[in-house]
C-alpha cells in the first residue's frame, strides 16, 4: 500500500475508531433500541393501558439515545472539534426543552376537558 493509499484510508487518523466492527456495534444497538420500542408499543401498552403515561417519556429517552448514536457515529460528530459539537448540541438541547415544556402544557389542556 502506497503512502497515498494509506492517506486515503486513514485520513490522518481522523476517523480511525470507525471500523466495520464499530459500525456493526452501533447498528446493533440501534436495532436493540428499536426492538424495545416496538415491544413497549405492541405488547406492554395494549395489555396495560395505565402504563401509557410512562411509555411516552421512555419513547423520548430511547429516541434521543438513537439520535445520539446516529449523529455521533454515522454523521461523525463524535470525531469533530468541541466548538462544532457545541454549536449543534446547545440549540438541540433548547429545542428538547421546548418540546418538554409544550408536552407539559398539552397535558394541562387535556386535563381541563
Secondary structure, 3 states (H helix, E strand, C coil): CCHHHHHHHHHHHCCCCCCHHHHHHHHHHHHHHHHHHHHHHHHHHHHCHHHHHHHHHHHHHHHHHHHHHHHHHHCCHHHCCHHHHHHHHHHHHHHHHHHHHHHHHHHHHHHHC
